[in-house]
Amino acid sequence: MNIDGRIKRALMLMLILLMTVPFGGCLFLRVIRNRLPPPHPVKGGILFRYEAPSARFINLAGDFNNWCGTQGTGRFDPTIDPMTDDDGDGIWEIVIPLKPGRYQYKFVIDRGVRWVLDPSNPDTDWEGGFKNSLIIVK
């Protein structure tokens, strides 16, 4: 390989690195910045938060509300425990009054399209063959 070829290759590598590092760094900082705390007590109950900027609706389903109706009637009821994103930042919130005990839950995206575990809570348990997020209220 001649000198011109090596210089071109080195310049291309530097250009790729210069483009990758800032974008990767921003992505890394975004992940750190948006890390949400696990559910925790606040005035009125337990605060649950979930980040989903592109979602149109989110509900909190759990064994404390018959899984938004699916356990009782077999049909998802979007009027049970809807979460809100009042400031439009993509972070949905709801406060649920819970008595001391163990509760399993999931976030329901866009009226049942997806049921997801809480990414900010590593505690899980199984019920009916499904893995769910777990909170213990003391």
ZAVO-286821 format. One record per residue: x, y, z of N, C-alpha, C in turn; chain. Coordinates in nm, 3 decimals, padded with zeros to 5 digits, always signed. Example, Ala and Ser with C-alpha at 12.3 -4.5 7.8 and 13.67 -1.06 7.14 Angstrom:
+---------+---------+---------+---------+---------+---------+---------+---------+---------+---------+
|      nx |      ny |      nz |     cax |     cay |     caz |      cx |      cy |      cz | koldren |
+---------+---------+---------+---------+---------+---------+---------+---------+---------+---------+
| +01.319 | -00.569 | +00.780 | +01.230 | -00.450 | +00.780 | +01.320 | -00.330 | +00.780 |       A |
| +01.285 | -00.225 | +00.708 | +01.367 | -00.106 | +00.714 | +01.290 | +00.003 | +00.787 |       A |
+---------+---------+---------+---------+---------+---------+---------+---------+---------+---------+
END
This chain:
+---------+---------+---------+---------+---------+---------+---------+---------+---------+---------+
|      nx |      ny |      nz |     cax |     cay |     caz |      cx |      cy |      cz | koldren |
+---------+---------+---------+---------+---------+---------+---------+---------+---------+---------+
| +00.086 | -00.117 | +00.000 | +00.000 | +00.000 | +00.000 | +00.091 | +00.123 | +00.000 |       A |
| +00.059 | +00.220 | -00.084 | +00.142 | +00.340 | -00.091 | +00.104 | +00.438 | +00.021 |       A |
| +00.180 | +00.544 | +00.032 | +00.160 | +00.643 | +00.139 | +00.024 | +00.711 | +00.126 |       A |
| -00.015 | +00.747 | +00.003 | -00.145 | +00.812 | -00.017 | -00.259 | +00.722 | +00.031 |       A |
| -00.252 | +00.594 | +00.005 | -00.356 | +00.500 | +00.047 | -00.364 | +00.490 | +00.199 |       A |
| -00.249 | +00.489 | +00.265 | -00.248 | +00.483 | +00.411 | -00.304 | +00.611 | +00.472 |       A |
| -00.270 | +00.724 | +00.412 | -00.321 | +00.851 | +00.464 | -00.473 | +00.857 | +00.448 |       A |
| -00.523 | +00.816 | +00.332 | -00.668 | +00.815 | +00.310 | -00.737 | +00.723 | +00.410 |       A |
| -00.679 | +00.605 | +00.432 | -00.737 | +00.510 | +00.525 | -00.738 | +00.568 | +00.667 |       A |
| -00.628 | +00.631 | +00.709 | -00.620 | +00.691 | +00.842 | -00.721 | +00.805 | +00.857 |       A |
| -00.735 | +00.887 | +00.753 | -00.832 | +00.997 | +00.758 | -00.976 | +00.944 | +00.767 |       A |
| -01.006 | +00.840 | +00.694 | -01.140 | +00.781 | +00.700 | -01.168 | +00.724 | +00.839 |       A |
| -01.068 | +00.657 | +00.898 | -01.084 | +00.603 | +01.031 | -01.107 | +00.714 | +01.132 |       A |
| -01.032 | +00.821 | +01.122 | -01.049 | +00.935 | +01.213 | -01.187 | +00.997 | +01.196 |       A |
| -01.232 | +01.010 | +01.072 | -01.364 | +01.067 | +01.045 | -01.474 | +00.979 | +01.105 |       A |
| -01.461 | +00.849 | +01.090 | -01.560 | +00.757 | +01.147 | -01.561 | +00.768 | +01.300 |       A |
| -01.444 | +00.772 | +01.362 | -01.436 | +00.785 | +01.507 | -01.495 | +00.917 | +01.555 |       A |
| -01.465 | +01.025 | +01.484 | -01.518 | +01.155 | +01.523 | -01.671 | +01.159 | +01.512 |       A |
| -01.725 | +01.088 | +01.416 | -01.870 | +01.086 | +01.401 | -01.936 | +00.991 | +01.501 |       A |
| -01.871 | +00.882 | +01.534 | -01.929 | +00.780 | +01.621 | -01.926 | +00.822 | +01.768 |       A |
| -01.816 | +00.873 | +01.815 | -01.801 | +00.904 | +01.956 | -01.905 | +01.005 | +02.005 |       A |
| -01.924 | +01.119 | +01.936 | -02.025 | +01.212 | +01.988 | -02.165 | +01.154 | +01.990 |       A |
| -02.204 | +01.082 | +01.885 | -02.339 | +01.026 | +01.882 | -02.353 | +00.916 | +01.986 |       A |
| -02.254 | +00.832 | +01.997 | -02.258 | +00.727 | +02.099 | -02.257 | +00.786 | +02.238 |       A |
| -02.180 | +00.892 | +02.259 | -02.175 | +00.959 | +02.388 | -02.310 | +01.019 | +02.424 |       A |
| -02.377 | +01.080 | +02.327 | -02.509 | +01.138 | +02.353 | -02.608 | +01.029 | +02.389 |       A |
| -02.602 | +00.919 | +02.318 | -02.692 | +00.808 | +02.347 | -02.667 | +00.756 | +02.487 |       A |
| -02.540 | +00.743 | +02.523 | -02.504 | +00.694 | +02.655 | -02.556 | +00.789 | +02.762 |       A |
| -02.537 | +00.921 | +02.742 | -02.585 | +01.018 | +02.840 | -02.738 | +01.017 | +02.848 |       A |
| -02.805 | +00.996 | +02.736 | -02.952 | +00.991 | +02.737 | -03.001 | +00.875 | +02.823 |       A |
| -02.936 | +00.761 | +02.812 | -02.976 | +00.645 | +02.890 | -02.957 | +00.674 | +03.039 |       A |
| -02.846 | +00.734 | +03.074 | -02.820 | +00.766 | +03.215 | -02.919 | +00.871 | +03.264 |       A |
| -02.940 | +00.975 | +03.186 | -03.026 | +01.086 | +03.228 | -03.169 | +01.040 | +03.252 |       A |
| -03.220 | +00.948 | +03.170 | -03.360 | +00.908 | +03.179 | -03.384 | +00.788 | +03.269 |       A |
| -03.284 | +00.744 | +03.340 | -03.306 | +00.631 | +03.431 | -03.405 | +00.675 | +03.538 |       A |
| -03.513 | +00.600 | +03.550 | -03.617 | +00.633 | +03.646 | -03.601 | +00.550 | +03.772 |       A |
| -03.640 | +00.606 | +03.886 | -03.634 | +00.526 | +04.009 | -03.743 | +00.419 | +04.008 |       A |
| -03.723 | +00.312 | +04.083 | -03.829 | +00.210 | +04.094 | -03.950 | +00.270 | +04.166 |       A |
| -04.063 | +00.203 | +04.161 | -04.181 | +00.254 | +04.232 | -04.147 | +00.281 | +04.378 |       A |
| -04.200 | +00.392 | +04.429 | -04.169 | +00.429 | +04.567 | -04.286 | +00.506 | +04.629 |       A |
| -04.291 | +00.506 | +04.764 | -04.401 | +00.575 | +04.833 | -04.394 | +00.727 | +04.812 |       A |
| -04.511 | +00.785 | +04.790 | -04.530 | +00.930 | +04.785 | -04.661 | +00.958 | +04.857 |       A |
| -04.694 | +01.084 | +04.872 | -04.822 | +01.118 | +04.933 | -04.935 | +01.059 | +04.849 |       A |
| -05.018 | +00.979 | +04.909 | -05.132 | +00.921 | +04.839 | -05.112 | +00.778 | +04.794 |       A |
| -04.990 | +00.725 | +04.802 | -04.969 | +00.587 | +04.761 | -04.830 | +00.560 | +04.707 |       A |
| -04.824 | +00.475 | +04.606 | -04.698 | +00.436 | +04.542 | -04.692 | +00.500 | +04.403 |       A |
| -04.582 | +00.567 | +04.374 | -04.563 | +00.631 | +04.243 | -04.497 | +00.532 | +04.147 |       A |
| -04.566 | +00.505 | +04.036 | -04.513 | +00.423 | +03.928 | -04.485 | +00.515 | +03.811 |       A |
| -04.368 | +00.497 | +03.747 | -04.331 | +00.578 | +03.631 | -04.277 | +00.489 | +03.521 |       A |
| -04.308 | +00.527 | +03.396 | -04.259 | +00.451 | +03.282 | -04.233 | +00.547 | +03.167 |       A |
| -04.115 | +00.533 | +03.104 | -04.080 | +00.622 | +02.993 | -04.118 | +00.556 | +02.860 |       A |
| -04.205 | +00.626 | +02.786 | -04.247 | +00.578 | +02.654 | -04.294 | +00.699 | +02.573 |       A |
| -04.198 | +00.775 | +02.515 | -04.235 | +00.898 | +02.444 | -04.330 | +00.877 | +02.327 |       A |
| -04.325 | +00.761 | +02.263 | -04.409 | +00.740 | +02.145 | -04.543 | +00.675 | +02.177 |       A |
| -04.567 | +00.640 | +02.302 | -04.693 | +00.575 | +02.339 | -04.808 | +00.676 | +02.339 |       A |
| -04.927 | +00.627 | +02.307 | -05.046 | +00.712 | +02.311 | -05.124 | +00.689 | +02.440 |       A |
| -05.118 | +00.567 | +02.493 | -05.187 | +00.532 | +02.617 | -05.100 | +00.433 | +02.693 |       A |
| -05.100 | +00.446 | +02.826 | -05.034 | +00.346 | +02.911 | -05.121 | +00.325 | +03.034 |       A |
| -05.139 | +00.199 | +03.070 | -05.211 | +00.162 | +03.191 | -05.118 | +00.083 | +03.280 |       A |
| -05.146 | +00.088 | +03.409 | -05.074 | +00.005 | +03.504 | -05.166 | -00.112 | +03.538 |       A |
| -05.125 | -00.232 | +03.503 | -05.204 | -00.352 | +03.530 | -05.131 | -00.435 | +03.635 |       A |
| -05.209 | -00.494 | +03.725 | -05.148 | -00.577 | +03.827 | -05.251 | -00.660 | +03.900 |       A |
| -05.200 | -00.741 | +03.993 | -05.293 | -00.824 | +04.069 | -05.378 | -00.739 | +04.164 |       A |
| -05.344 | -00.613 | +04.182 | -05.422 | -00.521 | +04.265 | -05.542 | -00.462 | +04.191 |       A |
| -05.551 | -00.478 | +04.059 | -05.666 | -00.427 | +03.983 | -05.718 | -00.531 | +03.882 |       A |
| -05.699 | -00.659 | +03.917 | -05.742 | -00.770 | +03.829 | -05.683 | -00.759 | +03.690 |       A |
| -05.559 | -00.712 | +03.686 | -05.486 | -00.700 | +03.559 | -05.567 | -00.621 | +03.457 |       A |
| -05.615 | -00.505 | +03.503 | -05.697 | -00.415 | +03.418 | -05.818 | -00.487 | +03.360 |       A |
| -05.878 | -00.572 | +03.442 | -06.000 | -00.639 | +03.400 | -05.982 | -00.773 | +03.333 |       A |
| -05.862 | -00.803 | +03.289 | -05.843 | -00.927 | +03.213 | -05.861 | -01.051 | +03.301 |       A |
| -05.835 | -01.039 | +03.429 | -05.849 | -01.155 | +03.517 | -05.996 | -01.180 | +03.552 |       A |
| -06.077 | -01.075 | +03.557 | -06.218 | -01.092 | +03.590 | -06.304 | -01.121 | +03.469 |       A |
| -06.301 | -01.031 | +03.371 | -06.388 | -01.044 | +03.254 | -06.319 | -01.107 | +03.135 |       A |
| -06.188 | -01.113 | +03.139 | -06.113 | -01.165 | +03.026 | -06.083 | -01.059 | +02.921 |       A |
| -06.136 | -00.938 | +02.941 | -06.113 | -00.830 | +02.844 | -06.038 | -00.716 | +02.911 |       A |
| -05.942 | -00.660 | +02.839 | -05.866 | -00.545 | +02.890 | -05.958 | -00.423 | +02.895 |       A |
| -05.957 | -00.353 | +03.008 | -06.039 | -00.233 | +03.027 | -05.946 | -00.111 | +03.037 |       A |
| -05.940 | -00.028 | +02.932 | -05.848 | +00.086 | +02.931 | -05.884 | +00.196 | +03.030 |       A |
| -06.000 | +00.184 | +03.096 | -06.036 | +00.286 | +03.195 | -05.979 | +00.255 | +03.334 |       A |
| -05.920 | +00.137 | +03.350 | -05.863 | +00.099 | +03.479 | -05.718 | +00.145 | +03.486 |       A |
| -05.690 | +00.231 | +03.583 | -05.555 | +00.281 | +03.613 | -05.478 | +00.332 | +03.492 |       A |
| -05.536 | +00.426 | +03.417 | -05.459 | +00.488 | +03.308 | -05.351 | +00.580 | +03.366 |       A |
| -05.234 | +00.577 | +03.306 | -05.125 | +00.664 | +03.348 | -05.132 | +00.794 | +03.268 |       A |
| -05.066 | +00.898 | +03.318 | -05.069 | +01.027 | +03.249 | -04.928 | +01.079 | +03.225 |       A |
| -04.917 | +01.159 | +03.121 | -04.793 | +01.230 | +03.088 | -04.830 | +01.378 | +03.069 |       A |
| -04.862 | +01.442 | +03.179 | -04.915 | +01.578 | +03.176 | -04.821 | +01.680 | +03.115 |       A |
| -04.691 | +01.664 | +03.136 | -04.595 | +01.764 | +03.084 | -04.538 | +01.726 | +02.947 |       A |
| -04.578 | +01.612 | +02.892 | -04.536 | +01.573 | +02.758 | -04.390 | +01.534 | +02.744 |       A |
| -04.326 | +01.496 | +02.856 | -04.184 | +01.458 | +02.850 | -04.164 | +01.310 | +02.817 |       A |
| -04.272 | +01.237 | +02.795 | -04.260 | +01.095 | +02.762 | -04.254 | +01.005 | +02.882 |       A |
| -04.261 | +01.062 | +03.002 | -04.260 | +00.983 | +03.125 | -04.401 | +00.980 | +03.182 |       A |
| -04.459 | +00.863 | +03.183 | -04.597 | +00.841 | +03.226 | -04.597 | +00.808 | +03.375 |       A |
| -04.696 | +00.859 | +03.448 | -04.698 | +00.842 | +03.593 | -04.838 | +00.809 | +03.643 |       A |
| -04.840 | +00.740 | +03.756 | -04.965 | +00.715 | +03.828 | -04.929 | +00.685 | +03.974 |       A |
| -05.014 | +00.732 | +04.065 | -05.000 | +00.701 | +04.207 | -05.115 | +00.607 | +04.243 |       A |
| -05.080 | +00.491 | +04.299 | -05.178 | +00.390 | +04.337 | -05.172 | +00.369 | +04.488 |       A |
| -05.285 | +00.384 | +04.557 | -05.285 | +00.355 | +04.701 | -05.283 | +00.203 | +04.723 |       A |
| -05.176 | +00.155 | +04.779 | -05.160 | +00.011 | +04.804 | -05.136 | -00.014 | +04.952 |       A |
| -05.205 | -00.113 | +05.007 | -05.182 | -00.155 | +05.145 | -05.055 | -00.240 | +05.148 |       A |
| -04.995 | -00.258 | +05.265 | -04.877 | -00.344 | +05.274 | -04.904 | -00.482 | +05.215 |       A |
| -04.807 | -00.530 | +05.137 | -04.820 | -00.661 | +05.074 | -04.729 | -00.674 | +04.954 |       A |
| -04.740 | -00.789 | +04.885 | -04.664 | -00.818 | +04.763 | -04.757 | -00.801 | +04.644 |       A |
| -04.710 | -00.727 | +04.544 | -04.793 | -00.701 | +04.427 | -04.712 | -00.723 | +04.299 |       A |
| -04.776 | -00.788 | +04.202 | -04.717 | -00.805 | +04.070 | -04.784 | -00.707 | +03.975 |       A |
| -04.707 | -00.658 | +03.877 | -04.762 | -00.559 | +03.785 | -04.685 | -00.557 | +03.653 |       A |
| -04.746 | -00.494 | +03.553 | -04.683 | -00.466 | +03.424 | -04.741 | -00.335 | +03.370 |       A |
| -04.667 | -00.274 | +03.279 | -04.718 | -00.158 | +03.208 | -04.780 | -00.206 | +03.077 |       A |
| -04.899 | -00.154 | +03.047 | -04.971 | -00.194 | +02.926 | -04.966 | -00.077 | +02.828 |       A |
| -04.902 | -00.099 | +02.715 | -04.879 | +00.007 | +02.617 | -04.989 | +00.005 | +02.511 |       A |
| -05.043 | +00.124 | +02.484 | -05.141 | +00.144 | +02.376 | -05.255 | +00.044 | +02.377 |       A |
| -05.319 | +00.038 | +02.494 | -05.442 | -00.041 | +02.513 | -05.425 | -00.190 | +02.487 |       A |
| -05.311 | -00.242 | +02.528 | -05.293 | -00.387 | +02.521 | -05.204 | -00.436 | +02.410 |       A |
| -05.147 | -00.344 | +02.331 | -05.058 | -00.387 | +02.222 | -04.936 | -00.459 | +02.280 |       A |
| -04.881 | -00.403 | +02.388 | -04.765 | -00.465 | +02.455 | -04.784 | -00.459 | +02.606 |       A |
| -04.744 | -00.564 | +02.673 | -04.739 | -00.570 | +02.819 | -04.591 | -00.584 | +02.854 |       A |
| -04.536 | -00.489 | +02.932 | -04.393 | -00.489 | +02.956 | -04.359 | -00.482 | +03.105 |       A |
| -04.246 | -00.544 | +03.138 | -04.192 | -00.536 | +03.273 | -04.143 | -00.393 | +03.300 |       A |
| -04.129 | -00.360 | +03.426 | -04.077 | -00.229 | +03.466 | -03.925 | -00.233 | +03.455 |       A |
| -03.867 | -00.157 | +03.360 | -03.721 | -00.160 | +03.344 | -03.645 | -00.098 | +03.461 |       A |
| -03.714 | -00.022 | +03.545 | -03.646 | +00.040 | +03.658 | -03.656 | -00.044 | +03.786 |       A |
| -03.721 | -00.158 | +03.776 | -03.739 | -00.245 | +03.893 | -03.690 | -00.386 | +03.860 |       A |
| -03.579 | -00.429 | +03.919 | -03.525 | -00.562 | +03.887 | -03.601 | -00.677 | +03.953 |       A |
| -03.691 | -00.646 | +04.048 | -03.762 | -00.751 | +04.120 | -03.877 | -00.806 | +04.035 |       A |
| -03.881 | -00.938 | +04.022 | -03.985 | -01.003 | +03.942 | -04.039 | -01.127 | +04.013 |       A |
| -04.153 | -01.174 | +03.964 | -04.213 | -01.297 | +04.014 | -04.296 | -01.355 | +03.901 |       A |
| -04.341 | -01.478 | +03.917 | -04.417 | -01.546 | +03.813 | -04.559 | -01.571 | +03.860 |       A |
| -04.654 | -01.558 | +03.768 | -04.794 | -01.592 | +03.796 | -04.857 | -01.639 | +03.666 |       A |
| -04.919 | -01.754 | +03.670 | -04.988 | -01.807 | +03.553 | -04.898 | -01.824 | +03.431 |       A |
| -04.770 | -01.851 | +03.454 | -04.677 | -01.869 | +03.343 | -04.619 | -01.739 | +03.288 |       A |
| -04.652 | -01.626 | +03.351 | -04.603 | -01.496 | +03.304 | -04.508 | -01.434 | +03.407 |       A |
| -04.400 | -01.378 | +03.359 | -04.306 | -01.306 | +03.444 | -04.355 | -01.163 | +03.459 |       A |
| -04.363 | -01.116 | +03.583 | -04.414 | -00.983 | +03.613 | -04.319 | -00.907 | +03.703 |       A |
| -04.328 | -00.776 | +03.701 | -04.254 | -00.694 | +03.797 | -04.318 | -00.713 | +03.935 |       A |
| -04.237 | -00.699 | +04.039 | -04.282 | -00.723 | +04.176 | -04.247 | -00.605 | +04.263 |       A |
| -04.345 | -00.560 | +04.343 | -04.319 | -00.458 | +04.444 | -04.370 | -00.510 | +04.577 |       A |
| -04.292 | -00.486 | +04.680 | -04.332 | -00.522 | +04.816 | -04.353 | -00.392 | +04.893 |       A |
| -04.476 | -00.369 | +04.934 | -04.512 | -00.248 | +05.008 | -04.511 | -00.283 | +05.156 |       A |
| -04.437 | -00.205 | +05.233 | -04.426 | -00.231 | +05.378 | -04.507 | -00.131 | +05.457 |       A |
+---------+---------+---------+---------+---------+---------+---------+---------+---------+---------+
END
